[in-house]
Amino acid sequence: MSNALYGKCPACSQVFLVAKLPMQLDKAAKLMMRAACPSCGETKGIKLPTADDVQSFEKAGAA
């Protein structure tokens, strides 16, 4: 099980790392609120990705 928190962009469907735990929860919450897509820069509507999205993202990073 991963200790990473990911986001998914509603505009381009990019999955990206938002925060890596352990860290203070208030700091993780601030990072999640300020998350921006690294691909297109979208800041509104960032959602939590599905488990399949995360698995595909982690697999692509390992390749």
PyMOL Python script that loads the backbone (N, CA, C, O; Angstrom):
from pymol import cmd

cmd.read_pdbstr("""\
ATOM      1  N   MET A   1       0.843  -1.187   0.000  1.00  0.00           N
ATOM      2  CA  MET A   1       0.000   0.000   0.000  1.00  0.00           C
ATOM      3  C   MET A   1       0.881   1.241   0.000  1.00  0.00           C
ATOM      4  O   MET A   1       1.865   1.319   0.736  1.00  0.00           O
ATOM      5  N   SER A   2       0.522   2.192  -0.821  1.00  0.00           N
ATOM      6  CA  SER A   2       1.286   3.422  -0.985  1.00  0.00           C
ATOM      7  C   SER A   2       0.873   4.470   0.048  1.00  0.00           C
ATOM      8  O   SER A   2      -0.273   4.502   0.496  1.00  0.00           O
ATOM      9  N   ASN A   3       1.821   5.320   0.415  1.00  0.00           N
ATOM     10  CA  ASN A   3       1.540   6.428   1.321  1.00  0.00           C
ATOM     11  C   ASN A   3       1.427   7.731   0.555  1.00  0.00           C
ATOM     12  O   ASN A   3       1.708   8.800   1.096  1.00  0.00           O
ATOM     13  N   ALA A   4       1.019   7.649  -0.690  1.00  0.00           N
ATOM     14  CA  ALA A   4       0.934   8.822  -1.544  1.00  0.00           C
ATOM     15  C   ALA A   4      -0.518   9.242  -1.741  1.00  0.00           C
ATOM     16  O   ALA A   4      -1.423   8.408  -1.788  1.00  0.00           O
ATOM     17  N   LEU A   5      -0.720  10.555  -1.854  1.00  0.00           N
ATOM     18  CA  LEU A   5      -2.029  11.113  -2.170  1.00  0.00           C
ATOM     19  C   LEU A   5      -1.958  11.675  -3.583  1.00  0.00           C
ATOM     20  O   LEU A   5      -1.085  12.488  -3.890  1.00  0.00           O
ATOM     21  N   TYR A   6      -2.864  11.248  -4.430  1.00  0.00           N
ATOM     22  CA  TYR A   6      -2.857  11.643  -5.830  1.00  0.00           C
ATOM     23  C   TYR A   6      -4.069  12.500  -6.151  1.00  0.00           C
ATOM     24  O   TYR A   6      -5.081  12.464  -5.451  1.00  0.00           O
ATOM     25  N   GLY A   7      -3.948  13.267  -7.217  1.00  0.00           N
ATOM     26  CA  GLY A   7      -5.054  14.046  -7.748  1.00  0.00           C
ATOM     27  C   GLY A   7      -5.242  13.687  -9.211  1.00  0.00           C
ATOM     28  O   GLY A   7      -4.339  13.145  -9.847  1.00  0.00           O
ATOM     29  N   LYS A   8      -6.428  13.993  -9.745  1.00  0.00           N
ATOM     30  CA  LYS A   8      -6.712  13.769 -11.156  1.00  0.00           C
ATOM     31  C   LYS A   8      -7.336  15.043 -11.719  1.00  0.00           C
ATOM     32  O   LYS A   8      -8.309  15.568 -11.177  1.00  0.00           O
ATOM     33  N   CYS A   9      -6.769  15.521 -12.798  1.00  0.00           N
ATOM     34  CA  CYS A   9      -7.219  16.746 -13.438  1.00  0.00           C
ATOM     35  C   CYS A   9      -8.512  16.496 -14.216  1.00  0.00           C
ATOM     36  O   CYS A   9      -8.592  15.536 -14.982  1.00  0.00           O
ATOM     37  N   PRO A  10      -9.527  17.349 -14.031  1.00  0.00           N
ATOM     38  CA  PRO A  10     -10.766  17.181 -14.783  1.00  0.00           C
ATOM     39  C   PRO A  10     -10.629  17.612 -16.247  1.00  0.00           C
ATOM     40  O   PRO A  10     -11.400  17.165 -17.096  1.00  0.00           O
ATOM     41  N   ALA A  11      -9.659  18.471 -16.547  1.00  0.00           N
ATOM     42  CA  ALA A  11      -9.501  18.990 -17.901  1.00  0.00           C
ATOM     43  C   ALA A  11      -8.758  18.023 -18.817  1.00  0.00           C
ATOM     44  O   ALA A  11      -9.170  17.810 -19.958  1.00  0.00           O
ATOM     45  N   CYS A  12      -7.652  17.431 -18.321  1.00  0.00           N
ATOM     46  CA  CYS A  12      -6.833  16.578 -19.194  1.00  0.00           C
ATOM     47  C   CYS A  12      -6.682  15.143 -18.689  1.00  0.00           C
ATOM     48  O   CYS A  12      -6.012  14.335 -19.333  1.00  0.00           O
ATOM     49  N   SER A  13      -7.291  14.814 -17.553  1.00  0.00           N
ATOM     50  CA  SER A  13      -7.268  13.470 -16.949  1.00  0.00           C
ATOM     51  C   SER A  13      -5.886  13.027 -16.479  1.00  0.00           C
ATOM     52  O   SER A  13      -5.660  11.836 -16.267  1.00  0.00           O
ATOM     53  N   GLN A  14      -4.965  13.963 -16.314  1.00  0.00           N
ATOM     54  CA  GLN A  14      -3.631  13.651 -15.806  1.00  0.00           C
ATOM     55  C   GLN A  14      -3.733  13.262 -14.335  1.00  0.00           C
ATOM     56  O   GLN A  14      -4.396  13.948 -13.557  1.00  0.00           O
ATOM     57  N   VAL A  15      -3.086  12.171 -13.950  1.00  0.00           N
ATOM     58  CA  VAL A  15      -2.977  11.763 -12.550  1.00  0.00           C
ATOM     59  C   VAL A  15      -1.607  12.229 -12.069  1.00  0.00           C
ATOM     60  O   VAL A  15      -0.607  12.056 -12.766  1.00  0.00           O
ATOM     61  N   PHE A  16      -1.563  12.823 -10.873  1.00  0.00           N
ATOM     62  CA  PHE A  16      -0.301  13.370 -10.370  1.00  0.00           C
ATOM     63  C   PHE A  16      -0.227  13.263  -8.852  1.00  0.00           C
ATOM     64  O   PHE A  16      -1.244  13.205  -8.161  1.00  0.00           O
ATOM     65  N   LEU A  17       1.007  13.240  -8.352  1.00  0.00           N
ATOM     66  CA  LEU A  17       1.268  13.154  -6.918  1.00  0.00           C
ATOM     67  C   LEU A  17       0.996  14.503  -6.277  1.00  0.00           C
ATOM     68  O   LEU A  17       1.498  15.526  -6.742  1.00  0.00           O
ATOM     69  N   VAL A  18       0.207  14.510  -5.215  1.00  0.00           N
ATOM     70  CA  VAL A  18      -0.106  15.739  -4.485  1.00  0.00           C
ATOM     71  C   VAL A  18       0.702  15.813  -3.203  1.00  0.00           C
ATOM     72  O   VAL A  18       1.253  16.867  -2.886  1.00  0.00           O
ATOM     73  N   ALA A  19       0.787  14.720  -2.458  1.00  0.00           N
ATOM     74  CA  ALA A  19       1.518  14.706  -1.193  1.00  0.00           C
ATOM     75  C   ALA A  19       1.953  13.286  -0.873  1.00  0.00           C
ATOM     76  O   ALA A  19       1.317  12.319  -1.291  1.00  0.00           O
ATOM     77  N   LYS A  20       3.025  13.175  -0.141  1.00  0.00           N
ATOM     78  CA  LYS A  20       3.546  11.883   0.288  1.00  0.00           C
ATOM     79  C   LYS A  20       3.517  11.864   1.817  1.00  0.00           C
ATOM     80  O   LYS A  20       4.100  12.737   2.461  1.00  0.00           O
ATOM     81  N   LEU A  21       2.851  10.886   2.387  1.00  0.00           N
ATOM     82  CA  LEU A  21       2.753  10.759   3.839  1.00  0.00           C
ATOM     83  C   LEU A  21       3.875   9.881   4.364  1.00  0.00           C
ATOM     84  O   LEU A  21       4.339   9.030   3.605  1.00  0.00           O
ATOM     85  N   PRO A  22       4.338  10.007   5.560  1.00  0.00           N
ATOM     86  CA  PRO A  22       3.754  10.785   6.649  1.00  0.00           C
ATOM     87  C   PRO A  22       4.176  12.257   6.604  1.00  0.00           C
ATOM     88  O   PRO A  22       5.316  12.585   6.275  1.00  0.00           O
ATOM     89  N   MET A  23       3.250  13.111   6.936  1.00  0.00           N
ATOM     90  CA  MET A  23       3.479  14.539   7.151  1.00  0.00           C
ATOM     91  C   MET A  23       2.328  15.041   7.997  1.00  0.00           C
ATOM     92  O   MET A  23       1.317  14.355   8.153  1.00  0.00           O
ATOM     93  N   GLN A  24       2.477  16.228   8.541  1.00  0.00           N
ATOM     94  CA  GLN A  24       1.407  16.782   9.359  1.00  0.00           C
ATOM     95  C   GLN A  24       0.157  16.934   8.500  1.00  0.00           C
ATOM     96  O   GLN A  24       0.229  17.352   7.345  1.00  0.00           O
ATOM     97  N   LEU A  25      -0.992  16.587   9.083  1.00  0.00           N
ATOM     98  CA  LEU A  25      -2.235  16.614   8.324  1.00  0.00           C
ATOM     99  C   LEU A  25      -2.600  18.005   7.831  1.00  0.00           C
ATOM    100  O   LEU A  25      -3.156  18.139   6.741  1.00  0.00           O
ATOM    101  N   ASP A  26      -2.302  19.045   8.605  1.00  0.00           N
ATOM    102  CA  ASP A  26      -2.629  20.388   8.137  1.00  0.00           C
ATOM    103  C   ASP A  26      -1.807  20.757   6.911  1.00  0.00           C
ATOM    104  O   ASP A  26      -2.303  21.449   6.022  1.00  0.00           O
ATOM    105  N   LYS A  27      -0.567  20.309   6.851  1.00  0.00           N
ATOM    106  CA  LYS A  27       0.274  20.566   5.687  1.00  0.00           C
ATOM    107  C   LYS A  27      -0.239  19.784   4.469  1.00  0.00           C
ATOM    108  O   LYS A  27      -0.280  20.320   3.361  1.00  0.00           O
ATOM    109  N   ALA A  28      -0.627  18.525   4.673  1.00  0.00           N
ATOM    110  CA  ALA A  28      -1.173  17.714   3.579  1.00  0.00           C
ATOM    111  C   ALA A  28      -2.473  18.335   3.053  1.00  0.00           C
ATOM    112  O   ALA A  28      -2.702  18.363   1.844  1.00  0.00           O
ATOM    113  N   ALA A  29      -3.314  18.827   3.952  1.00  0.00           N
ATOM    114  CA  ALA A  29      -4.573  19.463   3.549  1.00  0.00           C
ATOM    115  C   ALA A  29      -4.307  20.720   2.718  1.00  0.00           C
ATOM    116  O   ALA A  29      -5.002  20.963   1.732  1.00  0.00           O
ATOM    117  N   LYS A  30      -3.317  21.515   3.100  1.00  0.00           N
ATOM    118  CA  LYS A  30      -2.969  22.718   2.333  1.00  0.00           C
ATOM    119  C   LYS A  30      -2.470  22.339   0.943  1.00  0.00           C
ATOM    120  O   LYS A  30      -2.825  22.987  -0.042  1.00  0.00           O
ATOM    121  N   LEU A  31      -1.654  21.302   0.858  1.00  0.00           N
ATOM    122  CA  LEU A  31      -1.165  20.856  -0.447  1.00  0.00           C
ATOM    123  C   LEU A  31      -2.315  20.388  -1.328  1.00  0.00           C
ATOM    124  O   LEU A  31      -2.339  20.673  -2.525  1.00  0.00           O
ATOM    125  N   MET A  32      -3.270  19.668  -0.737  1.00  0.00           N
ATOM    126  CA  MET A  32      -4.413  19.182  -1.505  1.00  0.00           C
ATOM    127  C   MET A  32      -5.280  20.343  -1.989  1.00  0.00           C
ATOM    128  O   MET A  32      -5.783  20.308  -3.112  1.00  0.00           O
ATOM    129  N   MET A  33      -5.460  21.366  -1.162  1.00  0.00           N
ATOM    130  CA  MET A  33      -6.283  22.512  -1.548  1.00  0.00           C
ATOM    131  C   MET A  33      -5.608  23.344  -2.638  1.00  0.00           C
ATOM    132  O   MET A  33      -6.295  23.983  -3.435  1.00  0.00           O
ATOM    133  N   ARG A  34      -4.272  23.347  -2.684  1.00  0.00           N
ATOM    134  CA  ARG A  34      -3.532  24.145  -3.652  1.00  0.00           C
ATOM    135  C   ARG A  34      -3.054  23.335  -4.853  1.00  0.00           C
ATOM    136  O   ARG A  34      -2.260  23.831  -5.652  1.00  0.00           O
ATOM    137  N   ALA A  35      -3.518  22.112  -4.991  1.00  0.00           N
ATOM    138  CA  ALA A  35      -3.052  21.233  -6.060  1.00  0.00           C
ATOM    139  C   ALA A  35      -3.338  21.833  -7.436  1.00  0.00           C
ATOM    140  O   ALA A  35      -4.404  22.397  -7.683  1.00  0.00           O
ATOM    141  N   ALA A  36      -2.352  21.693  -8.321  1.00  0.00           N
ATOM    142  CA  ALA A  36      -2.488  22.148  -9.712  1.00  0.00           C
ATOM    143  C   ALA A  36      -1.929  21.067 -10.623  1.00  0.00           C
ATOM    144  O   ALA A  36      -0.922  20.436 -10.302  1.00  0.00           O
ATOM    145  N   CYS A  37      -2.575  20.857 -11.743  1.00  0.00           N
ATOM    146  CA  CYS A  37      -2.142  19.846 -12.706  1.00  0.00           C
ATOM    147  C   CYS A  37      -0.784  20.233 -13.287  1.00  0.00           C
ATOM    148  O   CYS A  37      -0.621  21.352 -13.774  1.00  0.00           O
ATOM    149  N   PRO A  38       0.184  19.335 -13.243  1.00  0.00           N
ATOM    150  CA  PRO A  38       1.498  19.637 -13.805  1.00  0.00           C
ATOM    151  C   PRO A  38       1.499  19.632 -15.333  1.00  0.00           C
ATOM    152  O   PRO A  38       2.440  20.128 -15.952  1.00  0.00           O
ATOM    153  N   SER A  39       0.475  19.088 -15.930  1.00  0.00           N
ATOM    154  CA  SER A  39       0.410  19.002 -17.387  1.00  0.00           C
ATOM    155  C   SER A  39      -0.218  20.256 -18.012  1.00  0.00           C
ATOM    156  O   SER A  39       0.349  20.843 -18.933  1.00  0.00           O
ATOM    157  N   CYS A  40      -1.388  20.661 -17.506  1.00  0.00           N
ATOM    158  CA  CYS A  40      -2.097  21.794 -18.120  1.00  0.00           C
ATOM    159  C   CYS A  40      -2.259  22.993 -17.201  1.00  0.00           C
ATOM    160  O   CYS A  40      -2.655  24.067 -17.653  1.00  0.00           O
ATOM    161  N   GLY A  41      -1.956  22.827 -15.906  1.00  0.00           N
ATOM    162  CA  GLY A  41      -2.029  23.940 -14.970  1.00  0.00           C
ATOM    163  C   GLY A  41      -3.389  24.159 -14.330  1.00  0.00           C
ATOM    164  O   GLY A  41      -3.547  25.094 -13.546  1.00  0.00           O
ATOM    165  N   GLU A  42      -4.364  23.334 -14.636  1.00  0.00           N
ATOM    166  CA  GLU A  42      -5.715  23.473 -14.061  1.00  0.00           C
ATOM    167  C   GLU A  42      -5.644  23.383 -12.537  1.00  0.00           C
ATOM    168  O   GLU A  42      -4.933  22.540 -11.991  1.00  0.00           O
ATOM    169  N   THR A  43      -6.390  24.260 -11.853  1.00  0.00           N
ATOM    170  CA  THR A  43      -6.411  24.248 -10.388  1.00  0.00           C
ATOM    171  C   THR A  43      -7.798  23.971  -9.824  1.00  0.00           C
ATOM    172  O   THR A  43      -7.931  23.687  -8.634  1.00  0.00           O
ATOM    173  N   LYS A  44      -8.812  24.047 -10.641  1.00  0.00           N
ATOM    174  CA  LYS A  44     -10.189  23.864 -10.161  1.00  0.00           C
ATOM    175  C   LYS A  44     -10.694  22.455 -10.487  1.00  0.00           C
ATOM    176  O   LYS A  44     -10.451  21.921 -11.569  1.00  0.00           O
ATOM    177  N   GLY A  45     -11.393  21.882  -9.529  1.00  0.00           N
ATOM    178  CA  GLY A  45     -12.040  20.603  -9.766  1.00  0.00           C
ATOM    179  C   GLY A  45     -11.130  19.392  -9.694  1.00  0.00           C
ATOM    180  O   GLY A  45     -11.491  18.327 -10.196  1.00  0.00           O
ATOM    181  N   ILE A  46      -9.959  19.524  -9.084  1.00  0.00           N
ATOM    182  CA  ILE A  46      -9.064  18.371  -8.942  1.00  0.00           C
ATOM    183  C   ILE A  46      -9.767  17.337  -8.069  1.00  0.00           C
ATOM    184  O   ILE A  46     -10.236  17.657  -6.976  1.00  0.00           O
ATOM    185  N   LYS A  47      -9.839  16.121  -8.541  1.00  0.00           N
ATOM    186  CA  LYS A  47     -10.542  15.034  -7.846  1.00  0.00           C
ATOM    187  C   LYS A  47      -9.572  13.948  -7.427  1.00  0.00           C
ATOM    188  O   LYS A  47      -8.413  13.940  -7.842  1.00  0.00           O
ATOM    189  N   LEU A  48     -10.049  13.040  -6.610  1.00  0.00           N
ATOM    190  CA  LEU A  48      -9.283  11.850  -6.273  1.00  0.00           C
ATOM    191  C   LEU A  48      -9.405  10.857  -7.422  1.00  0.00           C
ATOM    192  O   LEU A  48     -10.509  10.605  -7.904  1.00  0.00           O
ATOM    193  N   PRO A  49      -8.295  10.293  -7.863  1.00  0.00           N
ATOM    194  CA  PRO A  49      -8.361   9.310  -8.943  1.00  0.00           C
ATOM    195  C   PRO A  49      -8.852   7.963  -8.428  1.00  0.00           C
ATOM    196  O   PRO A  49      -8.821   7.694  -7.227  1.00  0.00           O
ATOM    197  N   THR A  50      -9.306   7.125  -9.351  1.00  0.00           N
ATOM    198  CA  THR A  50      -9.699   5.765  -8.970  1.00  0.00           C
ATOM    199  C   THR A  50      -8.446   4.935  -8.717  1.00  0.00           C
ATOM    200  O   THR A  50      -7.340   5.347  -9.067  1.00  0.00           O
ATOM    201  N   ALA A  51      -8.618   3.782  -8.116  1.00  0.00           N
ATOM    202  CA  ALA A  51      -7.494   2.881  -7.860  1.00  0.00           C
ATOM    203  C   ALA A  51      -6.841   2.453  -9.173  1.00  0.00           C
ATOM    204  O   ALA A  51      -5.619   2.318  -9.238  1.00  0.00           O
ATOM    205  N   ASP A  52      -7.636   2.239 -10.214  1.00  0.00           N
ATOM    206  CA  ASP A  52      -7.088   1.867 -11.522  1.00  0.00           C
ATOM    207  C   ASP A  52      -6.245   2.992 -12.113  1.00  0.00           C
ATOM    208  O   ASP A  52      -5.201   2.734 -12.711  1.00  0.00           O
ATOM    209  N   ASP A  53      -6.695   4.253 -11.949  1.00  0.00           N
ATOM    210  CA  ASP A  53      -5.931   5.402 -12.426  1.00  0.00           C
ATOM    211  C   ASP A  53      -4.565   5.465 -11.743  1.00  0.00           C
ATOM    212  O   ASP A  53      -3.545   5.675 -12.399  1.00  0.00           O
ATOM    213  N   VAL A  54      -4.554   5.283 -10.424  1.00  0.00           N
ATOM    214  CA  VAL A  54      -3.302   5.340  -9.664  1.00  0.00           C
ATOM    215  C   VAL A  54      -2.382   4.201 -10.075  1.00  0.00           C
ATOM    216  O   VAL A  54      -1.180   4.403 -10.251  1.00  0.00           O
ATOM    217  N   GLN A  55      -2.938   3.012 -10.228  1.00  0.00           N
ATOM    218  CA  GLN A  55      -2.135   1.864 -10.610  1.00  0.00           C
ATOM    219  C   GLN A  55      -1.494   2.090 -11.986  1.00  0.00           C
ATOM    220  O   GLN A  55      -0.321   1.768 -12.171  1.00  0.00           O
ATOM    221  N   SER A  56      -2.226   2.626 -12.933  1.00  0.00           N
ATOM    222  CA  SER A  56      -1.686   2.930 -14.246  1.00  0.00           C
ATOM    223  C   SER A  56      -0.596   3.989 -14.170  1.00  0.00           C
ATOM    224  O   SER A  56       0.421   3.886 -14.856  1.00  0.00           O
ATOM    225  N   PHE A  57      -0.807   5.024 -13.324  1.00  0.00           N
ATOM    226  CA  PHE A  57       0.174   6.081 -13.142  1.00  0.00           C
ATOM    227  C   PHE A  57       1.475   5.535 -12.548  1.00  0.00           C
ATOM    228  O   PHE A  57       2.565   5.845 -13.027  1.00  0.00           O
ATOM    229  N   GLU A  58       1.344   4.711 -11.490  1.00  0.00           N
ATOM    230  CA  GLU A  58       2.535   4.149 -10.839  1.00  0.00           C
ATOM    231  C   GLU A  58       3.267   3.191 -11.782  1.00  0.00           C
ATOM    232  O   GLU A  58       4.497   3.146 -11.783  1.00  0.00           O
ATOM    233  N   LYS A  59       2.525   2.432 -12.576  1.00  0.00           N
ATOM    234  CA  LYS A  59       3.135   1.503 -13.515  1.00  0.00           C
ATOM    235  C   LYS A  59       3.903   2.264 -14.596  1.00  0.00           C
ATOM    236  O   LYS A  59       4.997   1.857 -14.986  1.00  0.00           O
ATOM    237  N   ALA A  60       3.330   3.370 -15.081  1.00  0.00           N
ATOM    238  CA  ALA A  60       3.985   4.177 -16.116  1.00  0.00           C
ATOM    239  C   ALA A  60       5.262   4.826 -15.575  1.00  0.00           C
ATOM    240  O   ALA A  60       6.237   4.989 -16.309  1.00  0.00           O
ATOM    241  N   GLY A  61       5.255   5.191 -14.297  1.00  0.00           N
ATOM    242  CA  GLY A  61       6.441   5.797 -13.676  1.00  0.00           C
ATOM    243  C   GLY A  61       7.557   4.804 -13.477  1.00  0.00           C
ATOM    244  O   GLY A  61       8.726   5.188 -13.458  1.00  0.00           O
ATOM    245  N   ALA A  62       7.228   3.536 -13.329  1.00  0.00           N
ATOM    246  CA  ALA A  62       8.230   2.494 -13.118  1.00  0.00           C
ATOM    247  C   ALA A  62       8.879   2.063 -14.427  1.00  0.00           C
ATOM    248  O   ALA A  62       9.958   1.472 -14.424  1.00  0.00           O
ATOM    249  N   ALA A  63       8.221   2.359 -15.545  1.00  0.00           N
ATOM    250  CA  ALA A  63       8.731   1.917 -16.851  1.00  0.00           C
ATOM    251  C   ALA A  63       9.850   2.798 -17.361  1.00  0.00           C
ATOM    252  O   ALA A  63      10.382   2.557 -18.444  1.00  0.00           O
TER     253      ALA A  63
END
""", "prot")
cmd.dss("prot")
cmd.show_as("cartoon", "prot")
cmd.util.cbc("prot")
cmd.orient("prot")
